[in-house]
Amino acid sequence: MTRVRLDLFTSLDGYTPADPTPDNPMGEDWGRLTAAYAATRTFHEYVFGDTSGKGTTGVDDRYAVAFFEGVGTEIMGAGMFGLHTFPGDADWKGWWGDTPPFGTPVYVLSHTAPRPSIHMEGGTTFHFRSAAIEDVLAEATEAAGGLDVRIGGGYSTARDFLRAGLVDDLHLMVTPIFLGRGHRLWDDLRGFELTHEVTTEVAESGQIHVTLTR
């Protein structure tokens, strides 16, 4: 049965990065927030194509493996794809080069007129949709063929799905740093732990993995 999954990084004070730029598309503090994840062997393999075995293999890597397993489609916001940073570039194909690490259909939410779908190497196809998130989720669920739908972010898209009660499995990676600025993920979102079972695990890196499962 298809489940809706969301993986998020936050700081100890509850922030996610803001203010993306062409040089820092996920925000200035993204590298600090995701350092433990980016150091894993699985990240090196899936994102960099490095099959040499380089990278950490502990608790963080186990969650990284789970991140990539069982996903049939992905949904992301226009900002994560880069439409806000390059709004006038009709040839923009995202931040990930010719072979994005998704390997599935990816539905990009946009308030502007839809673009033609973009077929990339490695099995990724970007589809652009301006419909309600419930309608896009229904389309993505059908396309997933029984596998899961992953909500890829960014911040606003994640909050929209959380607020609508559409997330079955939330994996929250809490990095032991204080940002003191950015987007506050949980403002006005109360009681998520009342409908989901909560477990926590601390990795060797100090990263705190919080999973909430409906």
DAGI-V492587 format. One record per backbone hydrogen bond with DSSP energy under -0.5 kcal/mol. NH is the residue of the N-H (numbers start at 1). CO is the residue of the C=O. E is the energy in kcal/mol with one decimal. If there is no record, write none. Layout:
BEGIN
nh:NH co:CO e:E
nh:NH co:CO e:E
END
This chain:
BEGIN
nh:5 co:3 e:-0.6
nh:5 co:149 e:-3.0
nh:6 co:169 e:-2.5
nh:7 co:151 e:-0.7
nh:8 co:171 e:-2.6
nh:10 co:173 e:-2.4
nh:11 co:15 e:-1.9
nh:12 co:175 e:-0.7
nh:12 co:177 e:-2.5
nh:13 co:177 e:-0.5
nh:14 co:11 e:-1.9
nh:16 co:183 e:-2.4
nh:21 co:24 e:-1.7
nh:27 co:24 e:-2.0
nh:28 co:18 e:-0.7
nh:30 co:27 e:-1.6
nh:33 co:29 e:-2.1
nh:34 co:30 e:-2.0
nh:35 co:32 e:-0.7
nh:38 co:34 e:-2.9
nh:39 co:35 e:-1.0
nh:40 co:37 e:-1.6
nh:41 co:56 e:-2.7
nh:44 co:40 e:-1.9
nh:45 co:41 e:-2.0
nh:46 co:42 e:-2.9
nh:47 co:43 e:-2.6
nh:48 co:43 e:-0.9
nh:48 co:44 e:-0.6
nh:49 co:45 e:-0.6
nh:50 co:44 e:-2.6
nh:51 co:49 e:-0.8
nh:56 co:39 e:-2.4
nh:62 co:58 e:-1.7
nh:63 co:59 e:-1.8
nh:64 co:60 e:-1.9
nh:65 co:61 e:-2.5
nh:66 co:62 e:-1.8
nh:67 co:63 e:-1.8
nh:68 co:64 e:-1.2
nh:68 co:65 e:-0.6
nh:69 co:65 e:-1.3
nh:71 co:68 e:-0.7
nh:72 co:70 e:-0.5
nh:72 co:148 e:-3.2
nh:73 co:148 e:-1.4
nh:74 co:105 e:-1.9
nh:75 co:150 e:-2.4
nh:76 co:107 e:-2.6
nh:77 co:153 e:-2.8
nh:78 co:109 e:-0.7
nh:81 co:77 e:-1.7
nh:82 co:78 e:-1.7
nh:83 co:78 e:-2.3
nh:86 co:82 e:-2.2
nh:87 co:84 e:-0.5
nh:89 co:86 e:-1.3
nh:90 co:88 e:-1.0
nh:92 co:89 e:-1.5
nh:105 co:72 e:-0.7
nh:106 co:125 e:-3.2
nh:107 co:74 e:-3.4
nh:108 co:106 e:-0.6
nh:108 co:127 e:-3.8
nh:109 co:76 e:-2.8
nh:109 co:107 e:-0.6
nh:110 co:129 e:-2.8
nh:118 co:126 e:-2.3
nh:119 co:117 e:-0.5
nh:120 co:118 e:-0.6
nh:120 co:124 e:-3.1
nh:121 co:98 e:-1.6
nh:123 co:120 e:-0.9
nh:124 co:121 e:-0.6
nh:125 co:104 e:-1.3
nh:126 co:118 e:-2.7
nh:127 co:106 e:-3.2
nh:127 co:125 e:-0.6
nh:128 co:115 e:-0.5
nh:129 co:108 e:-2.7
nh:136 co:132 e:-2.2
nh:137 co:133 e:-2.6
nh:138 co:134 e:-1.9
nh:139 co:135 e:-2.0
nh:140 co:136 e:-2.8
nh:141 co:137 e:-2.7
nh:142 co:138 e:-1.9
nh:143 co:139 e:-2.2
nh:144 co:140 e:-1.5
nh:145 co:141 e:-0.5
nh:145 co:142 e:-1.0
nh:146 co:141 e:-0.6
nh:147 co:144 e:-1.6
nh:148 co:70 e:-2.8
nh:149 co:3 e:-2.4
nh:150 co:73 e:-2.4
nh:150 co:148 e:-0.5
nh:151 co:5 e:-3.6
nh:152 co:75 e:-3.6
nh:152 co:150 e:-0.7
nh:153 co:75 e:-0.5
nh:158 co:154 e:-2.7
nh:159 co:155 e:-2.3
nh:160 co:156 e:-2.2
nh:161 co:157 e:-2.1
nh:162 co:158 e:-2.3
nh:163 co:159 e:-3.0
nh:164 co:160 e:-1.8
nh:165 co:162 e:-1.3
nh:166 co:161 e:-2.3
nh:168 co:4 e:-1.8
nh:168 co:166 e:-0.6
nh:169 co:4 e:-2.3
nh:170 co:212 e:-2.8
nh:171 co:6 e:-3.0
nh:171 co:169 e:-0.5
nh:172 co:170 e:-0.6
nh:172 co:210 e:-3.6
nh:173 co:8 e:-3.6
nh:173 co:171 e:-0.6
nh:174 co:172 e:-0.8
nh:174 co:208 e:-3.1
nh:175 co:10 e:-2.8
nh:175 co:173 e:-0.7
nh:177 co:175 e:-2.9
nh:179 co:177 e:-0.5
nh:183 co:16 e:-2.9
nh:185 co:14 e:-1.5
nh:185 co:183 e:-0.8
nh:187 co:184 e:-0.6
nh:189 co:186 e:-2.3
nh:190 co:188 e:-0.7
nh:194 co:191 e:-1.7
nh:195 co:191 e:-0.5
nh:195 co:192 e:-1.1
nh:196 co:192 e:-0.7
nh:197 co:213 e:-3.3
nh:199 co:211 e:-2.3
nh:201 co:209 e:-1.7
nh:203 co:201 e:-0.5
nh:203 co:207 e:-3.0
nh:206 co:203 e:-1.7
nh:208 co:174 e:-2.6
nh:209 co:201 e:-3.5
nh:209 co:207 e:-0.6
nh:210 co:172 e:-3.0
nh:210 co:208 e:-0.7
nh:211 co:199 e:-2.5
nh:211 co:209 e:-0.5
nh:212 co:170 e:-2.8
nh:213 co:197 e:-2.3
nh:214 co:168 e:-2.4
END
